[in-house]
Amino acid sequence: MSTIILNSNRVPDTTIIPNLFIDNFMPSANGSYVKVYLYLLRCINCTTDTQITISSIADRLDDTEKDIIRALNYWEKVNLISLLRNTDNEIISITINDICTLCRETDNTARETATAGDVSDSPKTRIKKDAPLPPDGKEPAAGRKFEKPTYSEAQIKQLTNTDEVKWLLNIIEIYLDRLIKPTDLQLILYLYESVGFSAELIMYLYEYCVSKNKKNPSYIEAVALSWAEEGIDTVEKAEAATALYNSNYNAINKAFGLNRAPGQIEKQFINKWLNKYGFSIEIIVEACNRTILKTQKPDFKYADKILENWYKKGVKEPAQISQLDEEHIKTTAMKANSKPVAAKPSPSNRFNAFPQRTYTEEDYSSMEQRLLHKQ
């Protein structure tokens, strides 16, 4: 990997961390990104010529080269640094920008925008602005439908001509560990342009899917649209949703004694229990436990019958299940007590259980004659 020349348009005598960085940039940045920026500040203040590489930074900070590149791209995105790349897309120069000048320009732009009442007319803003809003003025969080266009070469060139999208595509290539294909590009632009995902959210989406070893665009699109329908529009919301999703699946797997990820049909059952029925994970686990006790196997259909019955009876809390159990026991006992019992004969001996015959004088005479003839 090539050597990188590190430059600065403002070189203090010592390594200084501006308060503007601590106040405005550090809180929203990843911790590893902050380490990279601080290390660049340290290197730029060396008295000798500073020549570094991505590998040397990674070794110094005990991180991967991909993480270092990701951090540099992030700081370039927020304009704290400027990167220069060669024809092979390798970083050959890093310029640390003056944070004071940057913040002044940002403040001036914000004041001008507020004074003029200007509203950005970028594609993403137009989509949100033109979308019909409910009476309360808030954008609907769930149930939104998104049309998926096919972008032409001219549209792709226009949409990918911004620094933010370039940075996003570069990061996604790192996650996918390959060059972006046309289907990938169409999906990324669709999520960015039509669905309204931020670059950070799209980056987290790919990071999450790749961590599950899922790089297929169809799978990534399905996850993205499910997030959009649930109103997940920030990285923080996505992190919370994925954490809850994984904890729910783990709890159900543990109850069923499974050491694998649920299959597609099993996921449909779980989503039905969580979303349609609205059951808590405690209620679902109770149904799974009862299924194991009854069938001795992880039968999702049997558990679904239990939960469907509870749903029809309005179960909302685990305590209501105990009440249903008590009612069932009482009902069963009442039916057993009210069941009619057939009257049994009370014979004096065991032979009286058979019907008795009555003999006349003629019967005796006839039997006597038959016995005499036999002799």
Residue frames relative to the residue before (quaternion, step in Angstrom):
aa qw qx qy qz dx dy dz
M 1.0000 0.0000 0.0000 0.0000 0.00 0.00 0.00
S 0.5271 -0.6875 0.4067 0.2899 3.55 -0.94 0.94
T 0.5519 -0.5936 0.4783 0.3381 3.54 -1.32 0.45
I 0.2744 -0.7639 0.5663 0.1431 3.57 -1.01 0.83
I 0.2909 -0.7325 0.5922 0.1679 3.54 -0.96 0.92
L 0.1998 -0.7944 0.5680 0.0796 3.58 -0.69 1.11
N 0.0402 -0.8085 0.5860 -0.0362 3.56 -0.73 1.18
S 0.0725 -0.7732 0.6256 0.0745 3.55 -1.30 0.22
N 0.3311 -0.7333 0.5509 0.2215 3.55 -1.10 0.68
R 0.7549 0.1859 -0.1783 0.6031 3.59 1.27 0.33
V 0.0248 -0.8292 0.5570 -0.0394 3.58 -0.40 1.23
P 0.1869 -0.7825 0.5827 0.1146 3.64 -0.38 1.12
D 0.6389 -0.5508 0.3819 0.3777 3.56 -1.28 0.34
T 0.7831 0.1801 -0.0930 0.5880 3.55 1.11 -0.61
T 0.5896 -0.5523 0.4358 0.3967 3.51 -1.29 0.20
I 0.0121 -0.8136 0.5781 -0.0610 3.54 -0.39 1.27
I 0.2095 -0.7449 0.6208 0.1257 3.53 -0.99 0.90
P 0.3322 -0.7754 0.4941 0.2105 3.62 -0.28 1.17
N 0.5526 -0.6048 0.4615 0.3404 3.54 -1.13 0.67
L 0.5773 0.5916 -0.3698 0.4241 3.57 1.14 -0.62
F 0.6374 0.5114 -0.3271 0.4745 3.55 1.06 -0.75
I 0.6742 0.4965 -0.2956 0.4599 3.58 0.89 -0.95
D 0.7212 0.4592 -0.2512 0.4536 3.58 0.94 -0.92
N 0.8203 0.3243 -0.1253 0.4541 3.58 0.80 -1.01
F 0.7946 0.3375 -0.1560 0.4799 3.59 1.02 -0.71
M 0.6682 0.5514 -0.3120 0.3900 3.56 0.88 -0.92
P 0.6524 0.5457 -0.3563 0.3867 3.69 0.81 -0.83
S 0.7541 0.3939 -0.2180 0.4781 3.59 0.98 -0.77
A 0.6090 0.5740 -0.3470 0.4234 3.60 1.25 -0.09
N 0.5668 -0.5700 0.4788 0.3530 3.51 -1.25 0.54
G 0.6016 -0.6034 0.3865 0.3529 3.58 -1.03 0.77
S 0.6669 0.4917 -0.3118 0.4650 3.58 0.95 -0.80
Y 0.5949 0.5469 -0.3661 0.4615 3.60 1.14 -0.57
V 0.6350 0.5351 -0.3254 0.4523 3.56 0.99 -0.87
K 0.6293 0.5413 -0.3369 0.4444 3.60 0.97 -0.84
V 0.6558 0.5156 -0.3175 0.4509 3.59 0.93 -0.87
Y 0.6686 0.4989 -0.3092 0.4565 3.58 0.89 -0.91
L 0.6583 0.5000 -0.3158 0.4658 3.58 0.92 -0.84
Y 0.6439 0.5145 -0.3316 0.4591 3.58 1.01 -0.72
L 0.6192 0.5265 -0.3447 0.4697 3.58 1.07 -0.68
L 0.6262 0.5243 -0.3374 0.4682 3.59 1.01 -0.78
R 0.6477 0.5193 -0.3141 0.4607 3.57 1.01 -0.82
C 0.6820 0.4963 -0.2929 0.4504 3.58 0.91 -0.91
I 0.6714 0.5161 -0.3189 0.4256 3.59 0.94 -0.84
N 0.6976 0.4623 -0.2689 0.4768 3.58 1.20 -0.42
C 0.4025 0.6903 -0.4939 0.3428 3.57 1.24 0.33
T 0.5014 -0.6681 0.4602 0.3009 3.59 -1.02 0.75
T 0.6907 0.4323 -0.2757 0.5099 3.59 1.13 -0.57
D 0.6628 -0.4766 0.3812 0.4340 3.56 -1.29 0.25
T 0.2571 -0.7856 0.5503 0.1176 3.52 -0.88 0.97
Q 0.0769 0.7667 -0.6325 0.0793 3.54 -0.67 1.13
I 0.0283 0.8116 -0.5777 0.0822 3.52 -0.58 1.17
T 0.2169 -0.7327 0.6233 0.1661 3.53 -1.35 0.19
I 0.6579 -0.4751 0.3891 0.4360 3.51 -1.29 0.23
S 0.6446 0.5325 -0.3150 0.4492 3.56 1.02 -0.82
S 0.6739 0.4961 -0.3111 0.4505 3.58 0.92 -0.85
I 0.6267 0.5124 -0.3387 0.4795 3.59 1.06 -0.70
A 0.6512 0.5229 -0.3139 0.4517 3.58 0.94 -0.90
D 0.6603 0.4968 -0.3089 0.4709 3.57 0.96 -0.84
R 0.6641 0.5238 -0.3047 0.4378 3.56 0.94 -0.90
L 0.7686 0.3472 -0.1722 0.5090 3.58 0.98 -0.89
D 0.3946 -0.7396 0.4614 0.2904 3.57 1.32 0.13
D 0.5030 0.6122 -0.4306 0.4322 3.54 0.86 1.07
T 0.5645 -0.5854 0.4448 0.3751 3.59 -1.27 0.09
E 0.6161 -0.5527 0.4064 0.3870 3.56 -1.22 0.47
K 0.6189 0.5461 -0.3455 0.4464 3.59 1.06 -0.71
D 0.6526 0.5077 -0.3149 0.4660 3.57 1.01 -0.78
I 0.6286 0.5270 -0.3362 0.4628 3.58 1.05 -0.72
I 0.6575 0.4977 -0.3078 0.4745 3.58 0.94 -0.89
R 0.6324 0.5332 -0.3287 0.4558 3.56 1.00 -0.81
A 0.6571 0.5049 -0.3083 0.4672 3.58 0.99 -0.83
L 0.6524 0.5105 -0.3180 0.4611 3.59 0.93 -0.86
N 0.6445 0.5133 -0.3196 0.4679 3.58 0.98 -0.78
Y 0.6262 0.5374 -0.3375 0.4529 3.55 1.06 -0.72
W 0.7022 0.4568 -0.2788 0.4696 3.59 0.82 -0.97
E 0.5936 0.5312 -0.3708 0.4775 3.58 1.17 -0.46
K 0.6290 0.5582 -0.3281 0.4302 3.56 1.00 -0.82
V 0.7435 0.3652 -0.2152 0.5172 3.59 0.98 -0.83
N 0.5215 -0.7076 0.3580 0.3150 3.57 1.35 0.38
L 0.4146 0.6900 -0.5018 0.3165 3.62 1.07 0.45
I 0.7763 0.1183 -0.0942 0.6120 3.57 1.20 -0.47
S 0.2483 -0.7234 0.6167 0.1864 3.54 -1.34 0.28
L 0.1991 -0.7965 0.5657 0.0769 3.55 -0.88 1.00
L 0.1478 -0.7554 0.6322 0.0889 3.53 -1.13 0.74
R 0.1211 -0.8133 0.5687 0.0207 3.56 -0.78 1.05
N 0.4329 -0.6747 0.5304 0.2759 3.54 -1.25 0.51
T 0.7518 -0.3947 0.2687 0.4549 3.57 -1.27 -0.11
D 0.6705 0.4694 -0.2913 0.4952 3.59 1.20 -0.43
N 0.4975 -0.6853 0.3920 0.3595 3.57 1.34 0.25
E 0.4331 0.6667 -0.4820 0.3682 3.57 1.15 0.60
I 0.4734 -0.6661 0.4978 0.2904 3.55 -1.02 0.82
I 0.0665 -0.8209 0.5672 0.0066 3.58 -0.68 1.10
S 0.8007 0.1141 -0.0762 0.5832 3.60 1.20 -0.21
I 0.0901 -0.7693 0.6315 0.0358 3.53 -1.10 0.85
T 0.0778 -0.7845 0.6148 0.0236 3.55 -0.80 1.05
I 0.2686 -0.7565 0.5765 0.1524 3.54 -0.77 1.08
N 0.3027 -0.7908 0.5104 0.1500 3.56 -0.49 1.21
D 0.5641 -0.5936 0.4592 0.3444 3.55 -1.24 0.56
I 0.3587 -0.7738 0.4845 0.1943 3.56 -0.40 1.22
C 0.6170 0.5500 -0.3544 0.4372 3.61 1.06 -0.64
T 0.6586 0.4909 -0.3026 0.4835 3.58 0.94 -0.87
L 0.6380 0.5406 -0.3234 0.4428 3.55 0.98 -0.87
C 0.6923 0.4757 -0.2876 0.4601 3.60 0.86 -0.93
R 0.6208 0.5309 -0.3473 0.4606 3.60 1.06 -0.69
E 0.6581 0.5005 -0.3112 0.4685 3.57 0.95 -0.86
T 0.6417 0.5250 -0.3225 0.4566 3.56 1.02 -0.78
D 0.6584 0.5055 -0.3047 0.4671 3.58 0.98 -0.86
N 0.6496 0.5161 -0.3196 0.4577 3.59 0.98 -0.83
T 0.6476 0.5152 -0.3141 0.4653 3.55 1.00 -0.84
A 0.6545 0.5166 -0.3137 0.4542 3.56 0.96 -0.85
R 0.6602 0.5023 -0.3127 0.4626 3.58 0.99 -0.83
E 0.6471 0.5162 -0.3204 0.4606 3.58 0.98 -0.83
T 0.6495 0.5191 -0.3116 0.4600 3.56 1.00 -0.82
A 0.6694 0.4971 -0.3003 0.4632 3.56 0.94 -0.90
T 0.6595 0.5128 -0.3107 0.4533 3.59 1.01 -0.80
A 0.7278 0.4301 -0.2384 0.4780 3.57 0.90 -0.90
G 0.3669 -0.7367 0.4914 0.2848 3.57 1.22 -0.34
D 0.3033 0.7868 -0.4865 0.2288 3.53 1.20 0.55
V 0.1321 -0.7577 0.6352 0.0700 3.52 -1.09 0.83
S 0.4827 -0.6869 0.4563 0.2949 3.56 -0.68 1.07
D 0.2053 -0.7913 0.5679 0.0956 3.52 -0.95 0.93
S 0.2237 0.7742 -0.5508 0.2172 3.52 1.04 0.82
P 0.6854 -0.4873 0.3211 0.4355 3.63 -1.16 0.40
K 0.6689 0.5016 -0.3245 0.4424 3.59 0.89 -0.87
T 0.6653 0.4997 -0.3109 0.4594 3.59 1.00 -0.85
R 0.6242 0.5459 -0.3445 0.4401 3.57 1.00 -0.77
I 0.6426 0.5310 -0.3355 0.4389 3.57 0.91 -0.83
K 0.7004 0.4550 -0.2781 0.4745 3.57 0.83 -0.96
K 0.6645 0.5192 -0.3114 0.4380 3.58 1.04 -0.81
D 0.7263 0.4449 -0.2454 0.4629 3.58 0.95 -0.86
A 0.5505 0.6239 -0.4078 0.3762 3.60 1.16 -0.38
P 0.4892 -0.6655 0.4689 0.3129 3.62 -0.92 0.86
L 0.2319 -0.7815 0.5692 0.1067 3.55 -0.95 0.93
P 0.5298 -0.6185 0.4684 0.3424 3.59 -1.13 0.56
P 0.7362 -0.4419 0.2726 0.4341 3.61 -1.24 0.23
D 0.6809 0.4964 -0.3185 0.4341 3.61 1.01 -0.64
G 0.5384 -0.6701 0.3763 0.3456 3.56 1.31 0.04
K 0.5974 0.5645 -0.3616 0.4400 3.57 1.26 -0.04
E 0.5131 -0.6364 0.4808 0.3171 3.51 -1.10 0.74
P 0.4995 -0.6618 0.4504 0.3311 3.63 -0.84 0.86
A 0.3939 -0.7530 0.4859 0.2043 3.53 -0.84 1.05
A 0.8174 0.1572 -0.0507 0.5519 3.58 0.94 -0.79
G 0.7588 0.4080 -0.2832 0.4213 3.50 -1.31 0.33
R 0.4484 0.6912 -0.4639 0.3255 3.61 1.20 0.17
K 0.2468 -0.7512 0.5964 0.1380 3.52 -1.14 0.75
F 0.1481 -0.8021 0.5769 0.0443 3.56 -0.93 0.90
E 0.3351 -0.7246 0.5679 0.2003 3.53 -0.92 0.97
K 0.2563 -0.7792 0.5566 0.1315 3.54 -0.88 0.97
P 0.1673 -0.8082 0.5568 0.0938 3.61 -0.34 1.18
T 0.3574 -0.6594 0.5975 0.2836 3.52 -1.36 0.09
Y 0.2939 -0.8025 0.4992 0.1427 3.53 -0.47 1.23
S 0.4062 -0.7064 0.5311 0.2322 3.55 -0.99 0.91
E 0.6954 -0.4556 0.3415 0.4384 3.54 -1.29 0.18
A 0.6554 0.5139 -0.3145 0.4554 3.58 0.99 -0.83
Q 0.6550 0.5035 -0.3103 0.4703 3.58 1.00 -0.82
I 0.6385 0.5249 -0.3257 0.4591 3.56 0.98 -0.84
K 0.6531 0.5157 -0.3149 0.4565 3.56 0.94 -0.88
Q 0.6693 0.5002 -0.3011 0.4596 3.57 0.98 -0.85
L 0.7137 0.4718 -0.2632 0.4458 3.59 0.88 -1.00
T 0.7176 0.4295 -0.2509 0.4875 3.59 1.09 -0.64
N 0.5306 0.6560 -0.3903 0.3685 3.56 1.26 0.16
T 0.5832 0.5616 -0.3838 0.4440 3.59 1.26 0.16
D 0.6059 -0.5772 0.4051 0.3683 3.55 -1.16 0.59
E 0.6342 0.5527 -0.3389 0.4212 3.58 0.99 -0.80
V 0.6910 0.4589 -0.2828 0.4817 3.58 0.89 -0.93
K 0.6147 0.5363 -0.3533 0.4580 3.60 0.99 -0.71
W 0.6511 0.5092 -0.3037 0.4739 3.55 0.96 -0.90
L 0.6521 0.5250 -0.3097 0.4508 3.58 0.97 -0.89
L 0.6690 0.4988 -0.3029 0.4603 3.59 0.87 -0.92
N 0.6338 0.5327 -0.3255 0.4567 3.56 1.02 -0.77
I 0.6604 0.5025 -0.3045 0.4676 3.58 0.96 -0.86
I 0.6643 0.5081 -0.3100 0.4522 3.58 0.94 -0.89
E 0.6028 0.5419 -0.3578 0.4636 3.59 1.06 -0.65
I 0.6338 0.5193 -0.3298 0.4689 3.56 1.05 -0.75
Y 0.6618 0.5033 -0.3103 0.4609 3.58 0.94 -0.86
L 0.7197 0.4406 -0.2507 0.4745 3.59 0.89 -0.95
D 0.2863 -0.7850 0.4929 0.2424 3.56 1.28 -0.41
R 0.7024 0.3248 -0.2717 0.5722 3.53 1.04 0.86
L 0.6260 -0.5139 0.4135 0.4159 3.56 -1.30 0.13
I 0.5326 -0.6277 0.4641 0.3270 3.57 -1.14 0.63
K 0.3102 -0.7481 0.5638 0.1619 3.54 -0.93 0.99
P 0.6822 -0.4845 0.3374 0.4313 3.61 -1.21 0.30
T 0.6472 0.5089 -0.3323 0.4602 3.62 1.00 -0.74
D 0.6144 0.5325 -0.3391 0.4733 3.59 1.09 -0.69
L 0.6722 0.5124 -0.2961 0.4449 3.56 0.90 -0.97
Q 0.6369 0.5235 -0.3264 0.4622 3.59 0.98 -0.84
L 0.6680 0.4995 -0.2999 0.4630 3.58 0.97 -0.86
I 0.6593 0.5152 -0.3174 0.4463 3.59 0.87 -0.91
L 0.6762 0.4791 -0.2937 0.4764 3.58 0.91 -0.90
Y 0.6115 0.5477 -0.3422 0.4571 3.58 1.09 -0.71
L 0.6806 0.4758 -0.2904 0.4753 3.59 0.89 -0.90
Y 0.6933 0.4782 -0.2701 0.4667 3.56 0.99 -0.84
E 0.7610 0.4122 -0.1968 0.4607 3.56 0.85 -1.04
S 0.8013 0.3210 -0.1470 0.4829 3.60 0.76 -1.06
V 0.7206 0.4217 -0.2545 0.4881 3.58 0.84 -0.97
G 0.4096 -0.7525 0.4355 0.2762 3.58 1.14 -0.56
F 0.3426 0.7307 -0.5173 0.2848 3.58 1.15 0.51
S 0.4459 -0.6554 0.5341 0.2939 3.55 -1.11 0.67
A 0.6510 -0.5071 0.3788 0.4190 3.56 -1.25 0.33
E 0.6404 0.5304 -0.3260 0.4497 3.59 1.00 -0.80
L 0.6681 0.4941 -0.3082 0.4631 3.60 0.97 -0.82
I 0.6321 0.5113 -0.3340 0.4769 3.60 1.01 -0.75
M 0.6313 0.5283 -0.3315 0.4609 3.57 1.01 -0.80
Y 0.6690 0.4809 -0.3033 0.4788 3.59 0.94 -0.84
L 0.5916 0.5736 -0.3572 0.4398 3.59 1.08 -0.72
Y 0.6945 0.4524 -0.2750 0.4872 3.58 0.84 -0.95
E 0.6196 0.5402 -0.3453 0.4527 3.58 1.00 -0.76
Y 0.6662 0.5047 -0.2933 0.4642 3.58 0.96 -0.91
C 0.6937 0.4771 -0.2869 0.4570 3.60 0.81 -0.97
V 0.6550 0.5014 -0.3170 0.4680 3.60 0.95 -0.83
S 0.6176 0.5479 -0.3467 0.4451 3.60 1.07 -0.68
K 0.6854 0.4221 -0.2645 0.5311 3.57 1.25 -0.47
N 0.4754 -0.6934 0.4059 0.3585 3.56 1.38 0.25
K 0.5066 0.6072 -0.4316 0.4340 3.56 1.08 0.81
K 0.0323 0.8223 -0.5640 0.0693 3.57 -0.36 1.27
N 0.4514 0.6965 -0.4482 0.3321 3.58 1.29 0.01
P 0.5040 -0.6729 0.4431 0.3110 3.63 -0.79 0.95
S 0.6208 0.5506 -0.3538 0.4317 3.61 1.03 -0.69
Y 0.6565 0.4957 -0.3092 0.4771 3.58 0.98 -0.83
I 0.6574 0.5111 -0.3106 0.4583 3.58 0.92 -0.92
E 0.6484 0.5148 -0.3182 0.4620 3.59 0.99 -0.82
A 0.6428 0.5287 -0.3264 0.4481 3.59 0.96 -0.85
V 0.6498 0.5004 -0.3143 0.4782 3.59 0.97 -0.84
A 0.6590 0.5260 -0.3102 0.4391 3.58 0.91 -0.93
L 0.6929 0.4707 -0.2882 0.4640 3.59 0.87 -0.91
S 0.6129 0.5261 -0.3581 0.4684 3.59 1.09 -0.61
W 0.6176 0.5234 -0.3377 0.4802 3.58 1.08 -0.70
A 0.6642 0.5136 -0.3115 0.4449 3.58 0.88 -0.93
E 0.6661 0.5066 -0.2990 0.4586 3.58 0.97 -0.85
E 0.6944 0.4483 -0.2627 0.4978 3.57 1.17 -0.61
G 0.5357 -0.6564 0.3905 0.3600 3.58 1.28 0.07
I 0.4086 0.6929 -0.4889 0.3376 3.58 1.19 0.45
D 0.1032 0.8327 -0.5294 0.1251 3.57 -0.30 1.26
T 0.7116 0.3373 -0.2659 0.5560 3.58 1.26 0.30
V 0.6324 -0.5292 0.4018 0.3981 3.55 -1.25 0.39
E 0.6271 0.5491 -0.3387 0.4364 3.59 1.02 -0.79
K 0.6622 0.4871 -0.3045 0.4812 3.59 0.95 -0.85
A 0.6471 0.5189 -0.3203 0.4577 3.58 0.99 -0.81
E 0.6431 0.5163 -0.3249 0.4629 3.59 0.96 -0.82
A 0.6600 0.4992 -0.3109 0.4675 3.59 0.96 -0.85
A 0.6689 0.5102 -0.3037 0.4473 3.59 0.95 -0.88
T 0.6792 0.4794 -0.3009 0.4672 3.58 0.90 -0.86
A 0.6223 0.5316 -0.3448 0.4597 3.59 1.06 -0.69
L 0.6633 0.4882 -0.3006 0.4810 3.59 0.97 -0.86
Y 0.6209 0.5542 -0.3248 0.4493 3.57 1.03 -0.88
N 0.6983 0.4654 -0.2733 0.4702 3.57 0.84 -0.97
S 0.6549 0.5111 -0.3250 0.4519 3.61 0.96 -0.80
N 0.6328 0.5241 -0.3308 0.4642 3.60 1.05 -0.74
Y 0.6694 0.4924 -0.3011 0.4678 3.58 0.89 -0.92
N 0.6499 0.5203 -0.3194 0.4526 3.56 0.97 -0.82
A 0.6446 0.5220 -0.3208 0.4573 3.59 1.01 -0.81
I 0.6698 0.4838 -0.2971 0.4785 3.60 0.97 -0.85
N 0.6319 0.5246 -0.3288 0.4662 3.58 0.99 -0.79
K 0.6521 0.5143 -0.3116 0.4617 3.57 0.97 -0.84
A 0.6535 0.5129 -0.3128 0.4604 3.59 0.97 -0.86
F 0.7293 0.4046 -0.2226 0.5048 3.57 1.04 -0.80
G 0.4395 -0.7138 0.4464 0.3132 3.60 1.24 -0.14
L 0.4169 0.7119 -0.4627 0.3244 3.58 1.14 0.66
N 0.1869 -0.7778 0.5919 0.0988 3.55 -1.08 0.78
R 0.6305 0.4787 -0.3303 0.5140 3.55 1.08 0.78
A 0.5841 -0.5509 0.4477 0.3936 3.53 -1.30 0.23
P 0.5585 -0.6084 0.4292 0.3655 3.64 -1.02 0.66
G 0.4826 -0.6510 0.5059 0.2956 3.55 -1.16 0.65
Q 0.7326 -0.4373 0.2813 0.4393 3.55 -1.31 0.16
I 0.6795 0.4729 -0.2949 0.4771 3.60 0.88 -0.92
E 0.6391 0.5228 -0.3230 0.4625 3.57 1.01 -0.78
K 0.6226 0.5246 -0.3365 0.4732 3.59 1.07 -0.70
Q 0.6237 0.5365 -0.3438 0.4528 3.58 1.04 -0.72
F 0.6286 0.5183 -0.3319 0.4755 3.57 1.01 -0.77
I 0.6767 0.5029 -0.3006 0.4459 3.59 0.84 -1.00
N 0.6578 0.4994 -0.3094 0.4714 3.58 0.95 -0.88
K 0.6163 0.5418 -0.3368 0.4618 3.58 1.08 -0.70
W 0.6738 0.4954 -0.2951 0.4621 3.57 0.91 -0.91
L 0.7200 0.4528 -0.2515 0.4619 3.56 0.95 -0.90
N 0.7940 0.3547 -0.1625 0.4662 3.56 0.82 -1.03
K 0.7253 0.4123 -0.2551 0.4888 3.60 0.81 -0.94
Y 0.7486 0.3666 -0.2090 0.5114 3.56 0.81 -1.00
G 0.3025 -0.7893 0.4872 0.2193 3.58 1.13 -0.54
F 0.3327 0.7605 -0.4974 0.2521 3.58 1.14 0.58
S 0.4701 -0.6237 0.5394 0.3148 3.53 -1.22 0.55
I 0.6385 -0.5409 0.3763 0.3978 3.56 -1.22 0.41
E 0.5835 0.5816 -0.3779 0.4226 3.63 1.13 -0.54
I 0.6617 0.4946 -0.3024 0.4754 3.59 0.98 -0.86
I 0.6542 0.5132 -0.3157 0.4571 3.59 0.96 -0.86
V 0.6506 0.5069 -0.3164 0.4687 3.59 0.95 -0.85
E 0.6199 0.5355 -0.3477 0.4562 3.62 1.02 -0.70
A 0.6463 0.5019 -0.3140 0.4814 3.59 1.01 -0.79
C 0.6375 0.5180 -0.3232 0.4699 3.60 1.02 -0.76
N 0.6454 0.5191 -0.3222 0.4584 3.60 0.96 -0.84
R 0.6712 0.4873 -0.3007 0.4707 3.59 0.95 -0.84
T 0.6046 0.5546 -0.3482 0.4534 3.56 1.13 -0.65
I 0.6558 0.5071 -0.3058 0.4683 3.58 0.93 -0.90
L 0.6614 0.5085 -0.3076 0.4576 3.61 0.93 -0.88
K 0.7191 0.4529 -0.2514 0.4633 3.59 1.00 -0.79
T 0.8154 0.2772 -0.1171 0.4946 3.57 0.83 -1.01
Q 0.3359 -0.7627 0.4793 0.2753 3.59 1.28 -0.35
K 0.7347 0.3091 -0.2375 0.5552 3.61 1.16 0.56
P 0.5532 -0.6162 0.4378 0.3501 3.63 -1.18 0.44
D 0.0643 0.8270 -0.5474 0.1108 3.56 0.27 1.30
F 0.2785 -0.7943 0.5190 0.1487 3.58 -0.25 1.27
K 0.6231 0.5419 -0.3464 0.4450 3.61 1.06 -0.67
Y 0.6515 0.5022 -0.3183 0.4711 3.58 0.96 -0.82
A 0.6482 0.5044 -0.3149 0.4757 3.59 0.98 -0.85
D 0.6246 0.5442 -0.3373 0.4472 3.57 1.06 -0.74
K 0.6261 0.5305 -0.3346 0.4633 3.61 1.04 -0.74
I 0.6364 0.5219 -0.3235 0.4669 3.57 0.97 -0.84
L 0.7088 0.4617 -0.2633 0.4638 3.57 0.81 -1.02
E 0.6118 0.5409 -0.3505 0.4586 3.58 1.06 -0.67
N 0.6429 0.5183 -0.3094 0.4715 3.57 1.03 -0.84
W 0.6577 0.4938 -0.3054 0.4799 3.59 0.98 -0.84
Y 0.6328 0.5380 -0.3313 0.4476 3.57 1.02 -0.79
K 0.6659 0.5024 -0.2975 0.4644 3.59 0.95 -0.88
K 0.7128 0.4294 -0.2531 0.4934 3.57 1.13 -0.62
G 0.5647 -0.6740 0.3492 0.3240 3.55 1.28 0.33
V 0.2854 0.7693 -0.5253 0.2254 3.58 1.10 0.58
K 0.0554 -0.8008 0.5963 -0.0022 3.55 -0.89 1.02
E 0.7902 0.1999 -0.0792 0.5738 3.57 1.14 -0.66
P 0.6313 -0.5547 0.3780 0.3885 3.60 -1.14 0.55
A 0.6051 0.5810 -0.3619 0.4067 3.62 1.06 -0.67
Q 0.6240 0.5551 -0.3391 0.4330 3.57 1.12 -0.64
I 0.5757 0.5784 -0.3797 0.4358 3.58 1.17 -0.49
S 0.6379 0.5213 -0.3200 0.4679 3.59 1.00 -0.81
Q 0.6332 0.5248 -0.3270 0.4655 3.58 1.02 -0.75
L 0.6460 0.5066 -0.3162 0.4754 3.57 0.99 -0.82
D 0.6262 0.5328 -0.3376 0.4583 3.59 1.02 -0.76
E 0.6653 0.5006 -0.3045 0.4627 3.59 0.92 -0.88
E 0.6488 0.5088 -0.3165 0.4690 3.57 0.99 -0.82
H 0.6384 0.5284 -0.3262 0.4547 3.57 1.02 -0.76
I 0.6474 0.5155 -0.3171 0.4633 3.58 0.99 -0.84
K 0.6621 0.5015 -0.3047 0.4661 3.59 0.94 -0.87
T 0.6566 0.5129 -0.3125 0.4562 3.58 0.94 -0.89
T 0.6525 0.5126 -0.3105 0.4637 3.58 0.97 -0.83
A 0.6564 0.5118 -0.3062 0.4621 3.58 0.99 -0.84
M 0.6523 0.5174 -0.3121 0.4576 3.58 0.98 -0.84
K 0.6480 0.5093 -0.3187 0.4681 3.57 0.98 -0.78
A 0.6530 0.5136 -0.3174 0.4573 3.56 1.00 -0.80
N 0.6858 0.4848 -0.2854 0.4617 3.61 0.99 -0.78
S 0.7211 0.4446 -0.2527 0.4675 3.59 1.03 -0.69
K 0.4923 0.6692 -0.4339 0.3487 3.63 1.18 -0.06
P 0.4273 -0.7185 0.4798 0.2665 3.68 -0.70 1.05
V 0.2407 -0.7671 0.5835 0.1149 3.54 -1.12 0.88
A 0.4559 -0.6971 0.4822 0.2715 3.64 -0.80 0.99
A 0.4716 -0.6835 0.4870 0.2707 3.56 -0.97 0.95
K 0.2060 -0.7857 0.5752 0.0965 3.54 -0.86 0.98
P 0.5181 -0.6319 0.4642 0.3416 3.60 -1.03 0.65
S 0.2414 -0.7580 0.5861 0.1539 3.53 -1.15 0.62
P 0.0575 -0.8432 0.5346 0.0052 3.58 0.38 1.22
S 0.5223 -0.6253 0.4780 0.3283 3.55 -1.26 0.51
N 0.7813 0.0342 -0.0487 0.6214 3.57 1.21 -0.46
R 0.7072 -0.5019 0.3005 0.3971 3.52 -1.26 0.21
F 0.6270 0.5569 -0.3524 0.4154 3.59 1.13 -0.48
N 0.5904 0.5956 -0.3685 0.4011 3.57 1.15 -0.47
A 0.5098 0.6426 -0.4274 0.3800 3.53 1.23 -0.06
F 0.6704 0.4591 -0.2868 0.5076 3.61 1.30 -0.30
P 0.5619 -0.6008 0.4311 0.3708 3.64 -1.06 0.58
Q 0.3535 -0.7488 0.5328 0.1747 3.60 -1.01 0.91
R 0.2982 -0.7472 0.5687 0.1716 3.60 -1.12 0.76
T 0.2800 -0.7449 0.5851 0.1562 3.58 -1.24 0.61
Y 0.1721 -0.8055 0.5631 0.0678 3.65 -0.72 1.09
T 0.2949 -0.7346 0.5888 0.1633 3.59 -1.20 0.79
E 0.7007 -0.4357 0.3486 0.4446 3.59 -1.39 0.03
E 0.6358 0.5298 -0.3326 0.4522 3.57 1.00 -0.74
D 0.6234 0.5381 -0.3425 0.4523 3.58 1.05 -0.75
Y 0.6629 0.4981 -0.3121 0.4637 3.57 0.91 -0.87
S 0.6523 0.5211 -0.3140 0.4521 3.62 0.98 -0.89
S 0.6545 0.5173 -0.3080 0.4573 3.55 1.00 -0.85
M 0.6588 0.4966 -0.3150 0.4692 3.59 0.98 -0.82
E 0.6261 0.5415 -0.3368 0.4487 3.60 1.11 -0.74
Q 0.6548 0.5109 -0.3141 0.4600 3.59 0.95 -0.83
R 0.6522 0.5115 -0.3224 0.4572 3.61 0.96 -0.78
L 0.6408 0.5120 -0.3287 0.4682 3.57 0.98 -0.73
L 0.6449 0.5214 -0.3213 0.4571 3.65 1.00 -0.83
H 0.6649 0.5062 -0.3038 0.4575 3.59 0.96 -0.84
K 0.6280 0.5398 -0.3443 0.4424 3.58 1.05 -0.65
Q 0.6357 0.5198 -0.3305 0.4653 3.54 1.09 -0.63
